[in-house]
Amino acid sequence: MDTTLMERTLFSIYDVSIEHPKSWKLCFDPKRGVTYNSGFFRIEDFVPKKGAQLSLSLNWEAAESTNEEFAENYYANIRQQYARQLKKTPYDIETMEVVDFCGGKAAFVVSEYRASLGLVKRKSDAPVRVLQLAFYDEESGRAVVSSLIGRPDNVRENEEALRELVFSVSCGCACKSLPG
């Protein structure tokens, strides 16, 4: 296991938080802006001359739903999104399940597809593996999504620790819960 994944710190803003390795770099887009009702951050394992090999993102948006309804609907939405955005690209949704999380429900998705991202540091498409947890916080009225993306071999090598990072997300709740 990569020992840099063990030493963690907490990133928190507007009652949304997530743990990440201390050595990773926080990235944000000032054009998007960040408010209580919406925000997006990436936290990456930036390696000089190689770029990021793993990227953890935290996204939240004001929405109207219920916790259980959101988790159930997330499946249909993610399938539609993949079908629309990855029309000509093969993809595999390995896991898609509703899990117990912070006293409610969350959607947990594990998928792989070919992506042309700076993350993979190539001129052509390369495969990526994504671990994603999405839930609705009824108290704040926000949908929250934490995602980890990287090359499949990099993610699989440390998948348990990376999954813990994805599940360390919270929105005012003080719990951490991994699916059994």
Residue frames relative to the residue before (quaternion, step in Angstrom):
aa qw qx qy qz dx dy dz
M 1.0000 0.0000 0.0000 0.0000 0.00 0.00 0.00
D 0.5144 -0.6292 0.4982 0.3021 3.53 -1.13 0.78
T 0.3691 -0.7692 0.4791 0.2064 3.60 -0.49 1.18
T 0.5707 0.5900 -0.3986 0.4090 3.63 1.14 -0.41
L 0.6021 0.5635 -0.3595 0.4367 3.59 1.21 -0.36
M 0.6130 0.5946 -0.3363 0.3969 3.58 1.22 -0.44
E 0.7101 0.4064 -0.2580 0.5139 3.61 0.94 -0.83
R 0.0178 0.8456 -0.5272 0.0816 3.55 -0.26 1.30
T 0.1373 -0.7353 0.6551 0.1068 3.46 -1.37 0.36
L 0.4465 -0.6933 0.5053 0.2543 3.57 -1.27 0.24
F 0.1665 -0.7308 0.6533 0.1067 3.55 -0.99 0.92
S 0.0754 0.8082 -0.5765 0.0943 3.58 -0.77 1.01
I 0.1359 0.7598 -0.6263 0.1093 3.53 -1.03 0.89
Y 0.8519 0.0218 -0.0490 0.5209 3.60 -0.96 0.91
D 0.6802 -0.5194 0.2661 0.4436 3.59 0.98 0.91
V 0.5802 0.4927 -0.4002 0.5104 3.60 1.23 0.37
S 0.0726 0.8204 -0.5616 0.0785 3.58 -0.77 0.98
I 0.0220 -0.7697 0.6378 0.0141 3.51 -1.36 0.38
E 0.4135 -0.6767 0.5481 0.2660 3.55 -1.12 0.69
H 0.0411 0.7800 -0.6241 0.0223 3.54 -1.20 0.60
P 0.6154 -0.5383 0.4049 0.4095 3.60 -1.16 0.43
K 0.5711 -0.6355 0.4058 0.3246 3.58 -0.96 0.91
S 0.6894 0.5059 -0.2821 0.4349 3.58 1.04 -0.73
W 0.5668 0.6182 -0.3910 0.3790 3.63 1.19 -0.23
K 0.4432 -0.7091 0.5068 0.2096 3.54 -1.23 0.64
L 0.3422 -0.7291 0.5625 0.1866 3.58 -0.93 0.97
C 0.0457 -0.8027 0.5943 -0.0210 3.59 -0.81 1.05
F 0.0842 0.7838 -0.6141 0.0378 3.57 -0.99 0.76
D 0.3973 -0.6998 0.5508 0.2214 3.53 -1.24 0.55
P 0.3312 -0.7816 0.4886 0.2014 3.62 -0.32 1.18
K 0.5801 0.5887 -0.3765 0.4186 3.62 1.18 -0.37
R 0.6624 0.5200 -0.3049 0.4448 3.58 1.12 -0.64
G 0.2875 -0.7692 0.5200 0.2350 3.57 1.07 -0.66
V 0.1597 -0.7682 0.6150 0.0783 3.54 -1.22 0.52
T 0.0504 0.7778 -0.6234 0.0629 3.55 -0.87 1.04
Y 0.7013 -0.4083 0.3454 0.4714 3.55 -1.28 -0.01
N 0.7334 0.4567 -0.2338 0.4459 3.59 0.96 -0.87
S 0.8194 0.0026 -0.0107 0.5731 3.62 1.12 -0.34
G 0.2044 0.7783 -0.5762 0.1431 3.51 -1.08 0.77
F 0.0892 -0.7750 0.6244 0.0403 3.51 -1.31 0.40
F 0.0506 0.7680 -0.6362 0.0534 3.55 -1.01 0.94
R 0.1808 -0.7264 0.6469 0.1453 3.52 -1.27 0.53
I 0.0985 -0.7531 0.6479 0.0575 3.52 -1.13 0.70
E 0.0320 -0.8592 0.5069 -0.0619 3.57 -0.42 1.25
D 0.4601 -0.6530 0.5315 0.2817 3.51 -1.28 0.52
F 0.0559 -0.8586 0.5090 0.0249 3.58 0.82 1.01
V 0.0792 -0.7761 0.6256 0.0045 3.56 -0.86 1.08
P 0.4791 -0.6801 0.4593 0.3114 3.64 -0.64 1.05
K 0.8465 0.1419 -0.1783 0.4811 3.55 -1.09 0.97
K 0.7049 0.3938 -0.2722 0.5234 3.61 1.23 -0.09
G 0.3795 -0.7070 0.5045 0.3188 3.58 1.09 -0.63
A 0.7096 -0.4262 0.3325 0.4520 3.54 -1.26 -0.32
Q 0.2444 -0.7516 0.5974 0.1356 3.54 -1.06 0.84
L 0.7627 0.1336 -0.0655 0.6294 3.56 1.25 -0.60
S 0.0519 -0.7989 0.5992 0.0045 3.56 -1.01 0.82
L 0.1571 -0.7672 0.6198 0.0505 3.55 -0.79 1.12
S 0.0439 -0.8163 0.5753 0.0278 3.60 -0.72 0.94
L 0.1758 -0.7478 0.6363 0.0707 3.49 -1.27 0.66
N 0.0368 0.8049 -0.5836 0.1007 3.54 -0.67 1.19
W 0.0504 0.7891 -0.6117 0.0221 3.59 -0.99 0.76
E 0.0334 -0.7902 0.6108 -0.0367 3.52 -1.17 0.71
A 0.4834 -0.6321 0.5138 0.3205 3.58 -1.03 0.78
A 0.0916 0.7902 -0.5962 0.1084 3.56 -0.95 0.90
E 0.3183 -0.7060 0.5853 0.2400 3.53 -1.28 0.21
S 0.3110 0.7189 -0.5580 0.2742 3.53 -0.62 1.18
T 0.3444 -0.6329 0.5955 0.3553 3.49 -1.28 -0.54
N 0.6779 -0.5049 0.3368 0.4150 3.54 -1.18 0.45
E 0.7211 0.4434 -0.2569 0.4663 3.58 0.74 -1.05
E 0.6399 0.5287 -0.3216 0.4555 3.59 0.96 -0.85
F 0.6441 0.5323 -0.3214 0.4456 3.59 0.95 -0.90
A 0.6671 0.5056 -0.3086 0.4518 3.59 0.83 -0.97
E 0.6692 0.4948 -0.2990 0.4669 3.60 0.92 -0.88
N 0.7028 0.4738 -0.2681 0.4580 3.60 0.90 -0.92
Y 0.5389 0.6415 -0.4018 0.3697 3.58 1.16 -0.53
Y 0.5948 0.5842 -0.3543 0.4237 3.60 1.07 -0.73
A 0.6919 0.4667 -0.2812 0.4736 3.54 0.73 -1.07
N 0.6597 0.5190 -0.3090 0.4471 3.57 0.95 -0.86
I 0.6772 0.4827 -0.3080 0.4622 3.61 0.88 -0.87
R 0.6257 0.5242 -0.3381 0.4684 3.60 1.01 -0.74
Q 0.6592 0.4965 -0.3048 0.4755 3.61 0.93 -0.87
Q 0.6482 0.5223 -0.3157 0.4554 3.57 0.94 -0.90
Y 0.6637 0.4868 -0.3093 0.4763 3.61 0.87 -0.89
A 0.6607 0.5116 -0.3147 0.4502 3.60 0.87 -0.92
R 0.6881 0.4758 -0.2706 0.4763 3.59 1.03 -0.81
Q 0.7755 0.3810 -0.1988 0.4626 3.60 0.76 -1.02
L 0.7653 0.3146 -0.1713 0.5348 3.59 1.13 -0.56
K 0.0678 0.8593 -0.5031 0.0624 3.59 1.11 0.77
K 0.8030 0.2760 -0.1159 0.5154 3.56 0.79 -1.05
T 0.6391 0.5105 -0.3131 0.4826 3.55 1.29 0.12
P 0.4072 -0.6975 0.5171 0.2833 3.58 -0.78 0.89
Y 0.0134 0.7856 -0.6185 0.0109 3.56 -1.06 0.74
D 0.1899 -0.7650 0.6068 0.1029 3.52 -1.26 0.48
I 0.1576 -0.7440 0.6421 0.0963 3.56 -0.79 1.04
E 0.2335 -0.8291 0.5010 0.0839 3.53 -0.14 1.39
T 0.7924 0.0495 0.0165 0.6077 3.56 0.97 -0.93
M 0.1284 0.7455 -0.6484 0.0860 3.53 -1.02 0.84
E 0.2551 0.7846 -0.5176 0.2269 3.54 -0.19 1.29
V 0.4092 -0.6419 0.5795 0.2912 3.53 -1.29 0.43
V 0.0795 -0.8061 0.5864 -0.0049 3.56 -0.78 1.10
D 0.5300 -0.5772 0.5022 0.3657 3.55 -1.28 0.38
F 0.1314 0.7926 -0.5795 0.1366 3.58 -0.84 1.00
C 0.8603 -0.0563 0.0030 0.5067 3.59 -0.85 1.03
G 0.7248 -0.4441 0.2482 0.4646 3.57 0.87 0.91
G 0.7312 0.3250 -0.2200 0.5580 3.58 1.28 0.18
K 0.6059 -0.5341 0.4388 0.3938 3.54 -1.11 -0.76
A 0.0412 -0.7655 0.6415 0.0288 3.53 -1.28 0.54
A 0.3940 -0.6693 0.5684 0.2715 3.55 -1.25 0.43
F 0.0938 -0.7765 0.6220 0.0373 3.57 -0.89 0.97
V 0.0222 -0.8104 0.5827 -0.0571 3.56 -0.71 1.16
V 0.0587 -0.7422 0.6668 0.0332 3.55 -1.07 0.88
S 0.1078 0.8091 -0.5659 0.1160 3.58 -0.69 1.08
E 0.1671 -0.7477 0.6297 0.1289 3.51 -1.37 0.25
Y 0.1406 0.7653 -0.6208 0.0957 3.54 -1.13 0.73
R 0.5236 -0.5942 0.4906 0.3634 3.55 -1.30 0.09
A 0.0144 -0.8129 0.5810 -0.0377 3.55 -0.86 0.98
S 0.2511 -0.7271 0.6118 0.1844 3.54 -1.18 0.55
L 0.2165 0.7880 -0.5319 0.2219 3.54 0.30 1.33
G 0.5976 -0.5387 0.4462 0.3920 3.57 -1.21 0.42
L 0.5378 0.6560 -0.3800 0.3688 3.53 1.20 -0.59
V 0.7484 0.4017 -0.2287 0.4756 3.57 0.89 -0.86
K 0.3161 -0.8148 0.4500 0.1837 3.59 1.36 0.09
R 0.5529 0.5510 -0.4294 0.4543 3.55 0.85 1.01
K 0.5312 -0.6275 0.4620 0.3327 3.52 -1.23 0.47
S 0.7452 0.3270 -0.2076 0.5428 3.56 1.15 -0.52
D 0.7075 -0.4382 0.3398 0.4380 3.52 -1.35 0.11
A 0.0330 -0.7696 0.6374 0.0177 3.54 -1.19 0.60
P 0.5554 -0.6168 0.4285 0.3570 3.60 -1.09 0.55
V 0.0813 -0.7657 0.6358 0.0529 3.55 -1.20 0.66
R 0.2438 -0.7219 0.6279 0.1587 3.52 -1.29 0.53
V 0.1251 -0.8078 0.5757 0.0175 3.57 -0.86 1.01
L 0.1094 -0.7297 0.6723 0.0592 3.54 -1.06 0.93
Q 0.0465 0.8318 -0.5460 0.0890 3.59 -0.63 1.07
L 0.0783 -0.7638 0.6401 0.0251 3.53 -1.06 0.89
A 0.0020 -0.8027 0.5949 -0.0415 3.59 -0.80 1.04
F 0.1043 0.7926 -0.5943 0.0874 3.56 -0.93 0.91
Y 0.3588 -0.7002 0.5738 0.2276 3.53 -1.32 0.32
D 0.2265 -0.7594 0.5989 0.1159 3.56 -0.83 1.05
E 0.3302 -0.7909 0.4847 0.1749 3.57 -0.27 1.28
E 0.6236 0.5655 -0.3470 0.4134 3.60 1.04 -0.72
S 0.7736 0.3224 -0.1812 0.5145 3.61 0.89 -0.88
G 0.3987 -0.7313 0.4693 0.2932 3.61 1.22 -0.32
R 0.5794 0.5853 -0.3727 0.4276 3.57 1.13 0.67
A 0.3376 -0.6695 0.6214 0.2273 3.51 -1.23 0.68
V 0.0979 -0.8027 0.5882 0.0105 3.58 -0.88 0.98
V 0.0358 -0.7941 0.6067 -0.0126 3.57 -0.93 0.94
S 0.0659 -0.7502 0.6561 0.0491 3.54 -0.98 0.91
S 0.0244 -0.8089 0.5859 -0.0416 3.57 -0.89 0.98
L 0.1374 -0.7407 0.6517 0.0887 3.51 -1.19 0.69
I 0.0069 -0.7995 0.5998 -0.0316 3.58 -0.84 1.00
G 0.2347 0.7515 -0.5941 0.1650 3.54 -1.08 0.79
R 0.6745 -0.4315 0.3667 0.4737 3.55 -1.28 0.01
P 0.6259 -0.5913 0.3514 0.3675 3.58 -0.95 0.83
D 0.6736 0.4887 -0.3169 0.4550 3.63 0.87 -0.83
N 0.6450 0.5175 -0.3227 0.4605 3.61 1.00 -0.77
V 0.6755 0.4818 -0.2955 0.4736 3.59 0.98 -0.83
R 0.6759 0.5066 -0.3057 0.4393 3.60 0.83 -0.96
E 0.6041 0.5952 -0.3461 0.4012 3.58 1.03 -0.80
N 0.8037 0.1523 -0.0500 0.5730 3.58 1.06 -0.79
E 0.1715 0.8617 -0.4718 0.0735 3.57 1.18 0.52
E 0.6449 0.5254 -0.3461 0.4339 3.61 0.90 -0.77
A 0.6828 0.4688 -0.2853 0.4823 3.61 0.88 -0.93
L 0.6573 0.5028 -0.3156 0.4643 3.60 1.00 -0.76
R 0.6170 0.5304 -0.3349 0.4753 3.56 1.07 -0.70
E 0.6109 0.5411 -0.3437 0.4646 3.60 1.06 -0.73
L 0.6273 0.5245 -0.3395 0.4649 3.60 1.01 -0.75
V 0.6572 0.5131 -0.3080 0.4582 3.59 0.87 -0.96
F 0.7245 0.4281 -0.2332 0.4873 3.59 0.99 -0.88
S 0.5467 0.6149 -0.4108 0.3928 3.63 1.21 -0.01
V 0.4468 0.7016 -0.4451 0.3315 3.59 1.28 -0.09
S 0.0664 0.7803 -0.6217 0.0137 3.54 -1.14 0.61
C 0.1779 -0.7460 0.6333 0.1040 3.51 -1.31 0.43
G 0.8161 -0.1803 0.0677 0.5448 3.53 0.38 1.26
C 0.6484 0.4736 -0.3376 0.4912 3.60 1.17 -0.33
A 0.3161 -0.7712 0.5301 0.1557 3.55 -1.03 0.77
C 0.5109 0.6296 -0.4467 0.3781 3.57 0.75 0.96
K 0.1494 -0.7305 0.6553 0.1212 3.49 -1.33 0.37
S 0.0445 0.8279 -0.5497 0.1017 3.53 -0.68 1.04
L 0.1296 -0.7726 0.6177 0.0694 3.57 -0.79 1.01
P 0.5258 -0.6264 0.4484 0.3607 3.55 -1.01 0.68
G 0.4810 -0.7017 0.4617 0.2514 3.56 -1.07 0.81
